[in-house]
């Protein structure tokens, strides 16, 4: 074998090794959590713990951050918009629960109002980890969101993934962000709630509360006037909140389901049957 042949063989071997190393580097990056950056937002999968522990539920979330001046949407987007969706792709035996929607902001747009999130939001789901799980495991999802500012709305999407070891888990680097998610709580047991239709309003009465400010965010689309003022007044040992009904409500308005937010920022989930006005 000539010296030239040896040199060429050596160079070829180096090239193959370099190509292989580059491929593994690319594959490693593709297999671990990476931020998906679009024109108006960034997205990634994050977890509350640093591992998937067999037989123990895991909180994972789509971290979605809209650029300054833009927003994404709640489960009920309000007068316009579209809620973010997450289509999970999980290993066999793993399942994902529904999105745990944080309390939204009311976002006025001219004479209308939407419900959503400015800046960063974590849309968490509980992941069932089977008792016989072996790792590492790849959690993946296709996320779709609508991002808007007062002038434009842009549909965007991204494929996000997170690879975790399977072992006893400890709190991960995102645990504080998960703890800070503002989720609605169950209404206090001492509250007595009732609702009735009266003219163009649904009157929600809450006995056992002394709040001076309340706001109702409906789960159902097309039932209330999202931008209209909700008038609050004292009523005996509680308060009465007048919630203006949509001029053309979608479907029967039989229940008042959604989130009640106090002036102090506390949020409570309610589900109250709407009684007809006595005839």
N, C-alpha and C positions, 0 to 999 in steps of 0.2 A: 504494500500500500504506500503510495507516494505521500510526501509531506503535505502537498496540496489537498489530497483526498482526506487525510486525517483532520486538517484544519476545517474543511467543509463539513465533515461529519460532526466535528465538535460544535461548529456554529449552528448546524441543524439541531443538534441535541439541546443547545442553549435556547434556541428559538422555541422548540417544543415545550421545554420546561417553563419558559417565560409565558407562552400562550396558555399553558395549563394553569400557572399561577394566576394569571389575569382572569381566566375563566372562573377559578375557585373564588377569587376576590369578588368578582361580579355576582356569582351565585350566593356567596355569603351575604353580600349587601341586599340582594333581592329577597333572601330568606328571613331577614330580620326587620324589625320595625323601622320604617323609614317614613319621613314626612312627604306626603303627596302635595305638591304646590301647583295650584291653578292660577288663573289670572287674578282671581278676586278672593281666594281663600287658601287655607292649608288644612290638611287632614292627616290623621294617623290613628292607629289603634294603640291604646294604652291599657294597662291593667293595674288594679289596686295592690296586687302582690307580685313578688318577683318570680313566682313559679306556679305551675298548675299542680295542685296537691290532690292526689287520687281520692275520690269520694267527697271532696269538699268544694262547695260552689265557689266560683271565681267571678268577681266583678270586672268586666272589661267594658271599654267605652270607645266610641268614636269621638276623638277630640277634633272639633271643627272650629276654626278661627277665621272669621271674616275680616277682610282688610278694613281699615278705618273708613267710616262712612257707609259701610255695607252691613247687611244683616241677613241671617237665615231664619227659619220659621219653626214655630211650635207645632204640636199635633193638630191644633186647629189654627190655621194661618190667619183667620179673620176675614176681612173683606176681599183680600186677594192673596196670592202666594201659594206655596206648596210645602207640606211638611217634608223634612229630611227622611229618607228611607235607608235602611241597612239590610242588605241581603247577605246573611252569614253563610260561610263555607267552612264547615268544621269537620274534624276527624270523626270517624265512626264512633258512636256512643256519646259524643258531645252534643248538647243542645243549648240553644240560646233563648232566654226569655224575652218578653216585650221590652221596648225602650222605656226607661224610667225618665220621663220628661221633666226637666227642671221647670220651676215657675218662670213664665215668660215675662217679657216687658210688653206694655202696650206701645205700639209704634204708630203715631198719627201720621197720615199722609193725606194732606188736603182735607176734604170733608170725610175721609174714610179712616179706618184704623186697622192695623194688623197686629198679630201677636208673634213675637219671635225673640231673637237674641242678637245683640250687637257684640262684636268682639268674640271671645272664646266661650265655648260651651262644651260640656262633656255629656254625651248621650249614652248612658250606661245600660247594660243588660247583664243579667245574671247568667253565667255559663255553667251548665251542669258538667262536671268532670267525673267520668265514670271511675269506679273503684279500681278497675284493672287498667287504668291509663298508663301508657309507657311513653317515654319522651325521647327526644324533644317533640313538642306538639306545635303545629302551625295553625293559628287562628287567622282566618281571612274573611274579608267581606267586601262586597261591592256597595259603595255608598253613593247616593244621589241626593243633591241638594239644590235648592234655588237660592241664589244670592242676589240681593236687591239693594239699590239706593233709591232716593226719591225720584230719580229719572229713569232708571234702567233695571231690568231683571234678567239674570243670566243663569240658565240651567248648567250645572256642573256635576261632575262625577269623578270617582277615583276608586282604584282597587287598593285596599290597605291590608296589611298583614302584620302579625306579631308572632314570633317564635319564642316559646317558653320551655324551660326544663321542667321535668316532672319529678317532684320531690316535695318534702316538707317546705311550706312557703312562709315567708316573712313579708312584712309591709314593703312595698316597692317605692320607687322614687316618686310615683304619682299619687301616693296614698293621701297626701294633704289635699290635692285637687279633688279627689273623690269625696273626702270628708266635707269639702266646701260646697258640694253640689246642693243647691237649694230645692229640695223636694217637698211637695205638700205632705202634710201629716194627717192622720185621722182627726176628725173634729172632736173637741173635748167632750167627754161623756156627759158633763152637766148641761151642755147646750141642748135646747129643744128647738128643732127646725121645722118650719112648715112653709108652704108656698101655695099661692093661689093666683089665678088669672083675674085681672081687673082692668078692663078697657085695653089700652095699648101696652100695659105693663104686666110683668109677673112680679108679685110682691113676695119677697123672701123675708120671713120673720125669724129672728134668732133670739130666743129667750135665754138669759143667763150670760149676756155679753155686755160690755160697757164701752165698746169701741166707738170712736167718733168718725172713723174713716174705714170704709170697706170697699173692695172692688171684686167683682165676680168675673172670672174668665171661663167661658163655657167650653166643654169638651166637644159638643155637637156644633157642626157648622150650620149656618143659615137659620139660626133660631133667634138671635138677639141683634140689636143695632150696636155694632162694636164700637162705634165712635160716639155714641150718645152718652150723656151724663147719667150716671146711676145715683139717684137721689137717696140719701140716708136720713132717717129721722128716728127719734126715740119712740119707743112703743112699750109702755108699762115697764116691765123688768128686763127689757131687751131693746132691740132695734129692728127697723123695717127698711129693707133696701128695695127700691123700685128699679127694676131692670127692664128697659124698653125692648119690646118684642119687634123683630123684623117685620117690615110692612108685608112681606110675602114669605112667611116662615117655611122652611123646607121640612116637610113631614109634620107629624103630629107633635105638638109641644106638650108631652105628657110628663116629663121629668126634667128637673133642674140639676144637671150633672156638670161638675167642673171644680174649679179651685176658687176659694174665697180667701182674699189677701187682706190682712189688717193694715192699719196705718203704721204699725210698728214693724211691718215686713214679715209677719208670721203668715204661713199659708196652710190652708186646710182643705182637704178633699171632701166634697159634699155630693149627695145624691138624694134628692127630695122629690116626691111626687107633686105634680102641679094640680091642685084642685080647681075645678071650675067655679066661677062666681055663682053663688046661690041665686037661683032665679026667683 
